[in-house]
Amino acid sequence: MTLLLKIPEIFEQGIVIAITGYVIVFAALVVLFYVFTAVSKILLARTKRHLAKTGRLHHIKEDEIEISGEVSAAIAMALYLHTLLHDEESGKLTIKKISKNYTPWSSKIYGMRNFNR
């Protein structure tokens, strides 16, 4: 049994697969760019419309409506550090009933005053 490797055919298939992969990744990045740009514009338009409804649009400058990248990065870093510094909790509450032996120290009857008339 002889195993013959055809290097040029394997090399050609590899090039086709690599080029296809690069095209798919580049197309996905372009689509994501346009999606994020559209979402940004939609959110800005909603904010302007909300401010116009409440009557505060003429009090605010155009550059104050948009949040800059530096402010967004600072907010994201603050949220990251806030979650980093706190303990992770599971969010589950467990209540276990622990049976204790009777002791007169925990009995409430001894804490009451008896007024005999």
C-alpha distances in whole Angstrom, upper triangle without the diagonal:
4,7,10,13,16,19,22,21,20,24,25,25,26,29,30,30,32,34,35,35,38,40,40,41,44,45,45,47,49,50,51,53,55,55,57,59,60,61,63,65,66,67,69,71,71,73,75,76,77,79,81,81,83,85,83,81,84,85,81,80,77,75,76,74,71,69,68,64,66,68,65,63,66,66,62,63,66,64,61,63,65,62,61,64,65,63,61,62,60,63,64,67,67,70,71,74,75,77,80,83,86,88,92,91,89,91,93,96,97,97,100,103,106,109,112,115
4,6,10,13,15,18,18,18,21,23,22,23,26,27,27,29,32,32,33,36,37,38,39,41,43,43,45,47,48,49,51,53,54,55,57,59,59,61,63,64,65,67,69,69,71,73,74,75,77,79,80,81,83,82,80,83,83,79,78,75,73,74,72,69,67,66,62,64,66,63,61,64,65,61,61,64,63,60,62,64,61,60,63,64,63,60,62,60,63,64,67,67,71,71,74,75,78,81,83,87,89,92,91,89,92,94,97,98,98,100,104,106,110,112,115
4,6,10,12,15,15,14,17,19,19,20,23,24,24,26,28,29,29,32,34,34,35,38,39,40,42,44,45,46,48,50,50,51,54,55,56,58,60,60,61,64,65,66,68,70,71,72,74,75,76,78,80,78,76,79,79,76,74,71,69,70,69,65,64,62,59,60,62,59,58,61,61,57,58,61,59,56,59,61,58,57,60,61,59,57,58,57,60,61,64,65,68,69,72,73,76,78,81,85,86,90,89,87,89,91,94,95,95,98,101,104,107,110,113
4,6,9,12,12,12,15,17,17,18,20,22,22,24,26,27,28,30,32,33,34,36,37,38,40,42,43,44,46,48,49,50,52,54,54,56,58,59,60,63,64,65,67,69,70,71,73,74,75,77,79,77,75,78,78,75,73,70,68,69,67,64,63,61,58,59,62,59,57,60,60,57,57,61,59,56,59,61,58,57,60,61,60,58,59,58,61,62,65,66,70,70,74,75,78,80,83,87,88,92,91,88,91,93,96,97,96,99,103,105,108,111,114
4,6,9,9,8,11,13,13,14,17,18,19,20,23,24,24,27,28,29,31,33,34,35,37,39,40,41,43,45,45,47,49,50,51,53,55,56,57,59,61,62,63,65,66,67,69,71,72,74,75,74,71,74,75,71,69,66,64,66,64,60,59,57,54,56,58,55,53,57,57,53,54,57,56,53,55,58,55,54,57,58,57,55,57,56,58,59,63,64,68,68,72,73,76,79,81,85,87,90,89,86,89,91,94,95,94,97,101,103,106,109,112
4,6,6,6,9,10,11,13,15,16,17,19,21,22,23,25,26,28,29,31,32,33,35,37,38,39,41,43,44,45,47,49,50,52,53,54,56,58,59,60,62,64,65,66,68,69,71,72,74,72,70,72,73,70,68,64,63,64,63,59,58,56,53,55,57,54,53,56,57,53,54,57,56,53,55,58,55,54,58,59,58,56,58,57,59,60,64,65,69,70,73,74,78,80,83,87,88,92,90,88,90,92,95,96,96,98,102,104,107,110,113
4,6,5,6,9,10,10,12,14,15,16,18,20,21,22,24,26,27,28,30,32,33,34,36,37,39,41,42,43,45,47,48,49,51,52,54,55,57,58,60,62,63,64,66,67,69,70,72,70,68,70,71,67,65,62,60,62,60,56,55,53,50,52,54,52,50,53,54,50,51,54,53,50,53,55,53,52,55,57,56,54,56,55,58,59,63,64,68,69,72,73,77,79,82,86,87,90,89,87,89,91,94,95,94,97,100,103,106,109,112
4,6,5,6,9,10,11,12,14,15,16,18,20,21,23,24,26,27,28,30,32,33,35,36,37,39,41,42,44,45,47,48,50,51,53,54,56,57,59,60,61,63,65,66,67,69,70,69,66,69,69,66,64,60,59,60,59,55,54,52,49,51,54,51,50,53,54,50,51,55,54,51,53,56,54,53,56,58,57,55,57,56,59,60,64,65,69,70,74,75,78,81,84,87,89,92,91,88,91,92,95,97,96,98,102,104,107,110,113
4,5,5,6,9,10,11,12,14,16,17,18,20,21,23,25,26,27,29,31,32,33,35,36,38,39,41,42,44,45,47,48,49,51,53,54,55,57,59,60,61,63,65,66,68,69,68,65,68,69,65,63,60,58,60,58,54,54,52,49,51,53,51,49,53,53,50,51,54,53,50,53,55,53,52,56,57,56,54,56,55,57,58,62,63,67,68,72,74,77,79,83,86,87,91,89,87,89,90,94,95,94,96,100,103,106,109,112
4,5,5,6,9,10,11,12,14,15,16,18,20,21,23,24,26,27,29,30,32,33,35,36,37,39,41,42,43,45,47,48,49,51,53,54,55,57,58,60,61,63,64,66,67,66,63,66,67,63,61,58,56,58,56,53,51,50,47,49,51,48,46,50,50,47,48,51,50,47,50,52,50,49,52,53,53,50,52,51,54,55,59,60,64,65,69,70,73,76,79,82,84,87,86,83,86,87,90,92,91,93,97,99,102,105,108
4,5,5,6,9,10,10,12,14,15,17,18,20,21,22,24,26,27,29,30,32,33,35,36,38,39,41,42,44,45,47,48,50,51,52,54,56,57,58,60,62,63,65,66,64,62,64,65,61,59,56,54,56,54,51,50,48,45,47,49,46,45,48,49,45,46,50,49,46,48,51,49,48,51,53,52,50,52,51,54,56,59,61,64,66,69,71,74,77,80,83,85,88,86,84,86,87,91,92,91,93,97,100,103,106,109
4,5,5,6,9,10,11,12,14,15,17,18,20,21,23,24,26,27,29,30,32,33,35,36,38,39,41,42,44,45,47,48,50,51,53,54,55,57,59,60,61,63,65,63,60,63,64,60,58,55,53,55,53,50,49,47,44,47,49,46,45,48,49,46,47,50,49,46,49,52,50,49,52,54,54,51,53,52,54,56,60,62,65,67,70,72,75,78,81,84,86,89,87,85,87,88,92,93,92,94,98,101,103,107,109
4,5,5,6,9,10,11,12,14,15,17,18,20,21,23,24,26,27,29,30,32,33,35,36,38,39,41,42,43,45,47,48,49,51,53,54,55,57,58,60,61,63,61,59,62,62,59,57,54,52,54,52,48,48,46,43,45,48,45,43,47,47,44,45,48,47,45,47,50,47,47,50,51,51,49,50,49,51,53,57,58,62,64,67,69,72,75,78,81,83,86,84,82,84,85,89,90,89,91,95,98,100,103,106
4,5,5,6,9,10,10,12,14,15,17,18,20,21,23,24,26,27,29,31,32,33,35,36,37,39,41,42,43,45,47,48,49,51,52,54,55,57,58,60,61,60,57,60,61,57,55,52,50,52,50,46,45,44,41,43,45,42,41,44,44,41,42,45,44,42,44,47,45,44,47,49,48,46,48,47,49,51,55,56,60,62,65,67,70,73,76,79,81,84,82,79,82,83,87,88,87,89,93,95,98,101,104
4,5,5,6,8,10,11,12,14,15,16,18,20,21,22,24,26,27,29,30,32,33,35,36,38,39,41,42,44,45,47,48,50,51,52,54,55,57,59,60,58,56,58,59,55,53,50,48,50,48,45,44,42,39,41,44,41,40,43,44,41,42,45,44,42,44,47,45,44,48,49,49,47,49,48,50,52,56,58,62,63,67,69,72,75,78,81,82,85,84,81,84,85,88,89,88,90,94,97,100,103,105
4,5,5,6,9,10,11,12,14,15,16,18,20,21,22,24,26,27,28,30,32,33,34,36,38,39,41,42,44,45,47,48,49,51,53,54,55,57,58,57,54,57,58,54,53,49,48,49,47,44,43,42,39,42,44,41,40,43,44,41,42,45,44,42,45,47,45,45,48,49,49,47,49,48,50,52,56,57,61,63,66,68,72,74,78,81,82,85,83,81,83,84,88,89,88,90,93,96,99,102,105
4,6,5,6,9,10,11,12,14,15,17,18,20,21,23,24,26,27,29,30,32,33,35,36,37,39,41,42,43,45,47,48,49,51,52,54,55,57,55,53,56,56,53,51,48,46,48,46,42,42,40,37,40,42,39,37,41,41,38,39,43,41,39,42,44,42,41,45,46,46,43,45,44,46,48,52,54,57,59,63,64,68,70,74,77,78,81,80,77,80,80,84,85,84,86,90,93,95,98,101
4,5,5,6,9,10,11,12,14,15,17,18,20,21,23,25,26,27,29,30,32,33,35,36,38,39,41,42,44,45,47,48,50,51,53,54,55,54,51,54,55,51,49,46,44,46,44,40,39,38,35,37,39,36,35,39,39,36,37,40,39,37,40,42,40,39,43,44,44,42,44,44,46,48,51,53,57,59,63,64,68,70,74,76,78,81,79,76,79,80,83,85,83,86,89,92,95,98,101
4,5,5,6,9,10,11,12,14,15,16,18,20,21,23,24,26,27,29,30,32,33,35,36,38,39,41,42,44,45,47,48,50,51,53,54,52,50,52,53,50,48,44,43,44,43,39,38,37,34,36,39,36,35,39,39,36,37,41,40,38,41,43,41,41,45,46,46,44,46,45,47,49,53,55,59,61,65,66,70,72,76,79,80,83,81,78,81,82,85,86,85,87,91,93,96,99,102
4,6,5,6,9,10,11,12,14,15,16,18,20,21,22,24,26,27,28,30,32,33,35,36,38,39,41,42,43,45,47,48,49,51,52,51,49,51,52,49,47,44,42,44,42,38,38,36,34,36,38,35,35,38,38,35,37,40,39,37,40,42,40,40,44,45,45,43,45,44,45,47,51,53,57,59,62,64,68,70,74,77,78,81,79,77,79,80,83,84,83,85,89,92,94,97,100
4,5,5,6,9,10,11,12,14,15,17,18,20,21,23,24,26,27,29,31,31,33,35,36,37,39,41,42,43,45,47,48,49,51,49,47,50,50,47,45,42,40,42,40,36,35,34,31,34,36,33,32,35,35,32,34,37,36,33,37,39,37,36,40,41,41,39,41,40,42,44,48,50,54,56,59,61,65,67,71,73,75,78,76,73,76,76,80,81,80,82,85,88,91,94,97
4,5,5,6,8,10,11,12,14,15,16,19,20,21,23,24,26,27,29,30,32,33,35,36,38,39,41,42,44,45,47,48,49,48,45,48,48,45,43,40,38,40,38,34,33,32,29,32,34,31,30,34,34,31,32,36,35,33,36,38,36,36,40,41,42,40,42,41,43,45,49,51,55,57,61,63,66,69,72,75,76,79,77,74,77,77,81,82,81,83,86,89,92,95,98
4,6,5,6,9,10,11,12,14,15,17,18,20,21,23,24,26,27,28,30,32,33,35,36,38,39,41,42,43,45,47,48,47,44,46,47,44,42,39,37,39,37,34,33,32,29,32,34,31,31,34,35,32,34,37,36,34,37,39,38,38,42,43,43,41,43,43,44,46,50,52,56,58,62,64,67,70,74,76,78,80,78,76,78,78,82,83,82,84,87,90,92,96,98
4,6,5,6,9,10,11,12,14,16,16,18,20,21,22,24,26,27,28,30,32,33,35,36,37,39,41,42,43,45,46,45,43,45,46,43,41,38,37,38,36,33,32,31,28,31,33,30,29,33,33,30,32,35,34,32,35,37,35,36,39,40,41,38,40,39,41,43,47,49,53,55,59,61,64,67,70,73,74,77,75,72,75,75,79,80,79,80,84,87,89,92,95
4,5,5,6,9,10,11,12,14,15,16,18,20,21,22,24,26,27,29,30,31,33,35,36,37,39,41,42,43,45,43,41,44,44,41,39,36,34,36,34,30,29,28,25,28,30,27,26,30,30,27,28,32,30,29,32,34,32,32,36,37,38,36,38,37,38,41,45,47,51,53,57,59,62,65,68,71,72,75,73,70,73,73,77,78,76,78,82,85,87,90,93
4,5,5,6,9,10,11,13,14,15,17,19,20,21,23,24,26,27,29,30,32,33,35,36,38,39,41,42,44,42,39,42,43,39,37,34,32,34,32,29,28,27,24,27,29,26,26,29,30,27,29,32,31,30,33,35,34,34,38,39,40,38,40,40,41,43,47,50,53,56,59,61,65,67,71,73,75,77,75,72,75,75,79,80,78,80,84,87,89,92,95
4,5,5,6,9,10,11,12,14,15,17,18,20,21,23,24,26,27,29,30,32,33,35,36,38,39,41,42,41,38,41,42,38,37,33,32,34,32,28,28,27,25,28,30,27,27,31,30,28,30,33,32,31,34,36,35,35,39,40,41,39,40,40,41,43,47,50,53,56,59,62,65,68,71,74,75,77,75,73,75,75,79,80,78,80,83,86,89,92,94
4,5,5,6,9,10,10,12,14,15,16,18,20,21,22,24,26,27,28,30,31,33,35,36,37,39,40,39,37,39,40,37,36,32,31,32,30,27,26,25,23,26,27,24,24,28,28,25,27,30,29,28,31,33,31,32,35,36,37,35,37,36,37,40,43,46,49,52,56,58,61,64,67,70,71,74,72,69,71,71,75,76,74,76,80,83,85,88,91
4,5,5,6,9,10,11,12,14,15,16,18,20,21,23,24,26,27,29,30,31,33,35,36,38,39,37,35,37,38,35,33,30,28,29,27,24,23,22,20,23,25,22,21,25,25,23,25,28,27,26,29,31,30,30,34,35,36,34,36,36,37,40,43,46,50,52,56,58,62,64,68,70,71,73,71,69,71,71,75,76,74,76,79,82,85,88,90
4,5,5,6,9,10,11,12,14,16,17,18,20,21,23,24,26,27,29,30,32,33,35,37,38,36,33,36,37,33,32,28,27,29,27,23,23,22,20,24,25,23,23,27,27,24,27,30,29,28,32,33,32,33,37,38,39,37,39,39,40,42,46,49,52,55,59,61,64,67,70,73,74,76,74,71,73,73,77,78,76,78,81,84,87,90,92
4,5,5,6,9,10,11,12,14,15,16,18,20,21,22,24,26,27,28,30,31,33,35,36,35,32,35,36,33,32,28,27,29,26,23,23,23,21,25,26,23,23,27,26,24,27,30,28,28,31,33,32,33,36,37,38,36,38,37,38,40,44,47,50,53,57,59,63,65,69,71,72,74,72,69,72,71,75,76,75,76,79,82,85,88,90
4,5,5,6,8,10,10,12,14,15,16,18,20,21,22,24,26,27,28,30,31,33,34,33,31,33,34,31,30,26,25,26,24,21,20,20,18,21,22,19,20,23,23,21,23,26,25,24,28,29,28,29,32,33,35,33,34,34,34,37,41,44,47,50,54,56,59,62,65,68,69,71,69,66,68,68,72,73,71,73,76,79,81,85,87
4,6,5,6,9,10,11,12,14,16,17,19,20,21,23,24,26,27,29,30,32,33,31,29,31,32,29,27,24,22,24,22,18,18,18,16,19,21,18,19,22,22,20,23,26,25,25,28,29,29,30,33,34,36,34,36,36,37,40,43,46,49,52,56,58,62,64,68,70,71,73,71,68,70,70,73,75,73,74,77,81,83,86,88
4,6,5,6,9,10,11,12,14,15,16,18,20,21,22,24,26,27,28,30,31,30,27,30,31,28,26,23,22,24,21,18,19,19,18,21,22,20,21,24,24,22,25,28,27,27,30,32,31,32,36,37,38,36,38,38,38,41,44,47,51,54,57,60,63,66,69,71,72,74,72,69,71,71,74,76,74,75,78,81,83,87,89
4,5,5,6,9,10,10,12,14,15,16,18,20,21,22,24,26,27,29,30,29,27,29,31,27,26,23,22,23,21,18,18,19,18,21,22,19,20,23,22,21,24,26,25,25,29,29,29,30,34,34,36,34,35,35,35,38,41,44,47,50,54,56,60,62,66,68,69,71,69,66,68,68,71,73,70,72,75,78,80,83,86
4,5,5,6,9,10,11,12,14,15,16,18,20,21,23,24,26,27,28,27,25,27,28,25,24,21,20,20,18,15,15,15,14,17,18,15,16,20,19,17,21,23,22,22,25,26,26,27,31,31,33,32,33,33,33,36,39,43,46,49,52,55,58,61,64,66,67,69,67,64,66,66,69,71,68,70,73,76,78,82,84
4,6,5,6,9,10,11,12,14,16,17,18,20,21,23,25,26,27,25,23,25,26,23,22,18,17,19,16,13,14,14,14,17,18,16,17,21,20,19,22,25,24,24,28,29,29,30,33,34,36,35,36,37,36,40,43,46,49,52,56,58,62,64,68,69,70,72,70,67,69,68,72,73,71,72,75,78,80,84,86
4,5,5,6,9,10,11,12,14,15,16,18,20,21,22,24,25,24,22,25,26,23,22,19,19,20,17,14,16,17,17,20,20,18,20,23,22,21,25,26,25,26,30,30,30,32,35,36,37,36,37,37,36,40,42,46,49,52,55,58,62,64,68,69,70,72,70,67,69,68,72,73,71,72,75,78,80,83,85
4,5,5,6,9,10,10,12,14,15,16,18,20,21,23,24,23,21,24,25,22,21,18,18,18,15,13,14,15,15,19,18,15,18,21,19,18,22,24,22,23,27,27,27,29,32,32,34,32,34,34,33,36,39,42,45,49,52,54,58,60,64,65,66,68,66,63,65,64,68,69,67,68,71,74,76,80,81
4,5,5,6,9,10,11,12,14,15,17,18,20,21,22,21,18,21,22,19,18,15,14,15,12,9,10,12,12,16,15,13,16,18,17,17,20,22,21,22,26,26,26,28,31,32,34,33,34,34,34,37,40,43,46,50,53,55,59,61,65,66,67,69,66,63,65,65,68,69,67,68,71,74,76,80,81
4,5,5,6,9,10,11,12,14,15,16,18,20,21,20,17,20,21,18,17,14,14,15,12,10,12,14,15,18,18,16,19,21,20,20,24,25,24,26,29,29,30,32,34,35,37,36,37,38,37,40,43,46,49,53,56,58,62,64,68,69,70,71,69,66,68,67,70,72,69,71,74,77,78,82,83
4,5,5,6,9,10,10,12,14,15,16,19,20,19,17,20,21,19,19,16,16,17,13,12,14,16,17,21,20,17,21,23,21,21,25,26,25,26,30,29,30,32,35,35,37,35,36,36,35,38,41,44,47,51,54,56,60,62,66,67,68,70,67,64,66,65,68,70,68,69,72,74,76,80,81
4,5,5,6,9,10,10,12,14,15,17,18,17,15,18,19,17,17,14,15,14,11,10,11,14,15,18,17,15,18,20,18,18,22,23,21,24,26,26,26,29,31,32,34,33,34,34,33,36,38,42,45,48,51,54,57,59,63,64,65,66,64,61,63,62,65,67,64,65,68,71,73,76,78
4,5,5,6,9,10,11,12,14,16,16,15,12,15,16,13,13,11,11,11,8,7,10,12,14,17,16,15,18,20,18,19,23,23,23,25,28,28,28,31,33,33,36,35,36,37,36,39,41,45,47,51,54,56,60,62,65,67,67,69,66,63,65,64,67,69,66,67,70,73,75,78,80
4,5,5,6,9,10,10,12,14,15,14,12,15,17,14,14,12,14,14,10,10,13,16,18,21,20,18,22,24,22,23,26,27,26,28,31,31,31,34,36,37,39,38,39,39,38,41,43,47,49,53,56,58,62,64,67,68,69,70,68,65,67,66,69,70,68,69,71,74,76,79,81
4,5,5,6,9,10,11,12,14,14,12,16,17,15,16,14,16,15,11,12,14,17,19,22,20,18,22,23,21,22,26,26,25,27,30,29,30,33,35,35,37,36,36,37,35,38,40,44,46,50,52,55,59,61,64,65,66,67,65,62,63,62,65,67,65,65,68,71,72,76,77
4,5,5,6,9,10,11,12,11,9,13,14,12,13,11,13,11,8,9,12,15,17,20,17,16,20,21,19,21,24,24,23,26,28,27,28,31,33,33,36,35,35,36,34,38,40,43,46,49,52,55,58,60,63,64,65,66,64,61,62,61,64,66,63,64,66,69,71,74,76
4,5,5,6,9,10,10,9,7,10,12,10,11,9,12,11,8,10,13,16,19,21,19,19,23,24,22,24,27,27,26,29,31,31,32,35,36,37,39,38,39,40,38,41,43,47,49,53,56,58,62,63,67,68,68,69,67,64,66,64,67,69,66,67,69,72,73,77,78
4,5,5,6,9,10,10,8,12,14,13,14,13,16,15,12,14,16,20,22,25,23,22,26,26,24,26,29,29,28,31,34,33,33,36,38,38,41,40,40,40,38,41,43,47,49,53,55,58,61,63,67,68,68,69,67,64,65,64,67,69,66,67,69,72,73,76,78
4,5,5,6,9,9,8,12,13,13,15,14,16,15,11,14,16,20,22,24,22,21,25,25,23,25,28,27,26,29,32,30,31,34,36,36,38,37,37,38,36,39,40,44,46,50,52,55,58,60,64,64,65,66,64,60,62,60,63,65,62,63,65,68,69,73,74
4,5,5,6,5,5,9,10,9,12,12,14,12,10,13,15,19,22,23,21,21,25,25,23,25,28,27,27,30,32,31,32,35,36,36,39,38,39,40,38,41,42,46,48,52,54,57,60,62,65,66,66,67,64,61,63,61,64,66,63,64,66,69,70,73,74
4,5,5,6,5,8,10,10,13,13,16,15,12,15,18,21,25,26,24,24,28,28,26,28,31,31,30,33,35,34,36,39,40,40,43,42,42,43,41,44,45,49,51,55,57,60,63,65,68,69,69,70,68,65,66,64,67,69,66,66,69,72,72,76,77
4,5,8,8,11,13,14,16,16,19,18,15,18,20,24,27,29,26,26,29,30,27,29,33,32,31,34,36,35,36,39,40,40,42,42,42,42,40,43,44,48,49,53,55,58,61,63,66,67,67,68,66,63,64,62,65,67,64,64,66,69,70,73,74
4,6,8,10,11,12,15,16,19,17,14,18,20,23,26,28,25,25,29,28,26,28,31,30,30,33,35,33,34,38,39,38,41,40,40,41,39,42,43,46,48,52,54,57,60,61,65,65,65,66,63,60,62,60,63,64,61,62,64,67,67,71,72
4,6,7,8,10,13,15,18,16,14,18,20,24,27,28,25,26,30,29,28,30,33,32,32,35,37,35,37,40,41,41,43,43,43,44,42,45,46,50,51,55,57,60,63,64,68,68,68,69,66,64,65,63,66,67,64,64,67,69,70,74,74
4,6,5,7,10,12,14,12,11,15,17,20,24,25,22,23,27,26,24,27,30,29,29,32,34,32,34,37,38,38,41,41,42,43,41,44,45,49,50,54,56,59,62,63,67,67,67,68,65,62,64,62,65,66,63,64,66,69,70,73,74
4,5,6,8,9,12,11,9,13,16,19,22,24,21,22,26,26,24,27,30,29,29,32,34,33,35,38,39,39,42,42,42,44,42,45,46,50,52,56,58,61,64,65,69,69,70,70,68,65,66,65,68,69,66,67,69,72,73,76,78
4,6,8,9,13,12,11,15,18,20,24,25,23,24,28,28,27,29,32,31,32,35,36,36,38,40,41,42,45,45,46,47,45,48,50,53,55,59,61,64,67,68,72,72,72,73,70,68,69,67,70,72,69,69,71,74,75,79,80
4,7,10,12,10,11,15,17,19,23,24,21,23,26,26,25,28,30,29,30,33,34,33,36,38,39,39,43,43,44,45,43,47,48,52,54,57,60,62,65,66,70,70,70,71,68,65,67,65,68,69,66,67,69,72,73,76,77
4,7,8,7,7,11,13,16,19,20,18,19,23,22,22,25,27,26,27,30,31,31,33,35,36,37,40,40,42,43,41,45,46,50,52,56,58,60,64,65,68,69,69,70,67,64,66,64,68,69,66,67,69,72,73,76,78
4,6,5,7,10,12,14,18,19,17,19,22,22,22,24,27,26,27,30,31,31,34,36,37,38,41,41,43,44,43,47,48,52,54,58,60,63,66,67,71,71,72,72,69,67,69,67,71,72,68,69,72,75,76,80,81
4,6,6,8,11,12,16,17,16,18,21,21,21,23,26,26,27,29,31,31,33,35,36,38,41,41,42,44,42,46,48,52,54,58,60,63,66,68,71,72,72,73,70,68,70,68,72,73,70,71,73,76,78,81,83
4,6,6,8,9,13,14,13,15,18,18,18,21,23,23,24,27,28,29,31,32,34,35,38,39,40,42,41,45,47,50,53,56,59,61,65,66,70,71,71,72,69,66,69,67,71,72,69,70,72,76,77,81,82
4,6,7,9,13,14,12,14,17,17,16,19,21,21,22,25,26,26,28,30,32,33,36,36,38,40,38,42,44,48,50,53,56,58,62,63,66,67,67,68,66,63,65,64,67,68,65,66,69,72,73,77,78
4,7,10,13,14,12,13,17,17,16,19,21,21,22,24,26,26,28,30,31,32,35,35,37,38,37,40,42,46,48,52,55,57,60,62,65,66,67,68,65,62,64,63,66,67,65,66,68,71,73,76,78
4,6,10,12,10,10,14,15,14,16,19,19,20,22,24,25,26,28,30,31,34,34,35,37,36,39,41,45,48,51,54,56,60,62,65,66,67,68,65,63,65,64,67,68,65,67,69,72,74,77,79
4,7,8,6,7,10,11,11,13,15,16,16,19,21,21,23,25,26,28,31,31,32,34,33,37,39,43,45,49,52,54,57,59,62,64,64,65,62,60,62,61,65,66,63,64,67,70,72,76,77
4,5,5,6,9,10,11,12,14,16,17,18,20,21,23,24,26,28,31,31,33,35,35,38,41,44,47,50,53,55,59,60,64,65,66,67,64,62,64,63,67,68,65,67,69,73,74,78,80
4,5,5,6,9,10,10,12,14,15,16,18,20,21,22,24,26,29,29,31,33,33,37,39,43,46,49,52,54,58,59,63,64,65,66,63,61,63,63,67,67,65,67,69,73,74,78,80
4,5,5,6,9,10,10,12,14,15,16,18,20,21,22,25,28,28,31,33,33,37,39,43,45,48,52,53,57,58,62,63,63,65,62,60,62,62,65,66,63,65,68,71,73,77,79
4,5,5,6,9,10,11,12,14,15,16,19,20,21,23,26,27,29,31,31,35,37,40,43,46,49,51,55,56,59,61,61,62,59,57,59,59,62,63,60,62,65,68,70,74,76
4,5,5,6,9,10,11,12,14,15,17,18,20,22,25,25,27,29,29,32,35,38,41,44,47,49,53,54,58,59,60,61,58,56,58,58,62,62,60,62,64,68,70,73,75
4,5,5,6,9,10,10,12,14,15,16,18,20,23,23,26,28,28,32,35,38,41,44,47,49,52,54,57,59,59,61,58,56,58,58,62,62,60,62,65,68,70,74,76
4,5,5,6,9,10,11,12,14,15,16,19,22,23,25,28,28,32,34,37,40,43,46,47,51,52,56,57,57,59,56,54,56,56,59,60,57,59,62,66,67,71,73
4,5,5,6,9,10,10,12,14,16,17,20,21,23,25,25,29,31,34,37,40,43,45,49,50,53,55,55,56,54,51,54,53,57,57,55,57,60,63,65,69,71
4,5,5,6,9,10,11,12,14,16,19,19,21,23,23,27,29,33,36,39,42,44,48,49,52,54,54,56,53,51,54,53,57,58,55,57,60,64,66,69,72
4,5,5,6,8,10,10,12,15,18,18,21,23,24,28,30,33,36,39,42,43,47,48,52,54,54,55,53,50,53,53,57,57,55,57,60,63,66,69,71
4,5,5,6,9,10,11,13,16,17,20,22,22,26,28,31,34,37,40,41,45,46,50,51,51,53,50,48,50,50,54,54,52,54,57,60,62,66,68
4,5,5,6,9,10,11,14,15,17,19,19,23,25,28,31,34,37,39,43,44,47,49,49,51,48,46,49,48,52,53,50,52,55,59,61,64,67
4,5,5,6,9,10,13,13,16,18,19,23,25,28,31,34,37,39,43,44,47,49,50,51,49,46,49,49,53,54,51,54,57,60,62,66,68
4,5,5,6,9,12,13,16,19,20,23,26,28,31,34,37,38,42,43,46,48,48,50,47,45,48,48,52,52,50,52,55,59,61,64,67
4,5,6,7,10,11,14,17,17,21,23,26,28,31,34,36,39,40,44,45,45,47,44,42,45,45,48,49,47,49,52,55,57,61,63
4,6,6,8,8,11,14,14,18,20,23,26,29,32,34,37,38,42,44,44,46,44,41,44,44,48,48,46,49,52,55,57,61,64
4,6,8,9,12,15,17,20,22,25,28,30,33,34,38,39,43,45,45,47,44,42,45,45,49,50,48,50,53,57,59,63,65
4,7,9,12,16,17,20,22,24,27,29,32,33,37,37,41,43,43,45,42,40,43,43,47,47,45,48,50,54,56,60,63
4,6,9,13,13,17,18,21,23,26,29,30,33,34,38,39,39,41,39,37,40,40,44,44,42,44,47,51,53,57,60
4,6,10,11,14,16,18,21,23,26,27,30,31,35,37,37,39,37,35,38,38,42,42,41,43,46,50,52,56,59
4,7,9,12,14,16,19,22,25,26,30,31,35,37,38,40,38,35,38,39,43,43,42,44,48,51,54,57,60
4,6,8,10,13,16,18,22,23,27,28,32,34,35,37,35,33,35,36,40,41,39,42,45,48,51,54,57
4,5,9,11,14,17,20,22,26,28,32,34,35,38,36,33,36,36,40,41,40,42,46,48,51,54,57
4,7,10,13,16,20,22,25,27,31,33,34,37,35,32,34,34,38,39,38,40,44,46,49,52,55
4,6,10,13,16,19,22,25,28,30,32,34,33,30,32,32,36,37,36,38,42,44,47,50,53
4,7,10,13,16,19,21,25,27,28,31,29,26,28,29,32,34,32,34,38,41,44,47,49
4,6,10,12,16,18,22,24,26,28,27,24,26,27,30,32,31,33,37,39,43,45,48
4,7,9,13,15,19,21,22,25,24,21,23,23,27,28,28,30,33,36,39,42,45
4,6,10,12,16,18,20,23,22,19,21,23,26,27,27,29,33,35,39,41,44
4,6,9,13,15,17,20,20,16,18,20,23,24,24,26,30,32,36,38,41
4,6,10,12,15,18,17,15,17,19,22,23,23,26,29,31,35,37,41
4,7,9,12,15,16,13,15,17,20,21,22,24,28,30,33,35,39
4,6,9,12,12,10,12,15,17,18,19,22,25,27,31,33,36
4,6,10,11,10,11,15,16,17,19,21,24,26,30,31,35
4,7,9,8,8,12,13,13,15,18,21,22,26,28,31
4,5,6,7,11,12,11,13,16,19,20,24,26,30
4,5,5,8,9,8,10,13,15,17,21,22,26
4,6,8,10,8,9,13,15,17,21,23,27
4,6,9,9,9,12,16,18,22,24,28
4,6,6,8,10,13,15,19,21,25
4,5,5,7,11,13,16,19,22
4,5,6,9,10,14,16,19
4,6,8,9,13,15,19
4,7,10,13,16,19
4,6,10,13,16
4,6,10,13
4,6,10
4,6
4
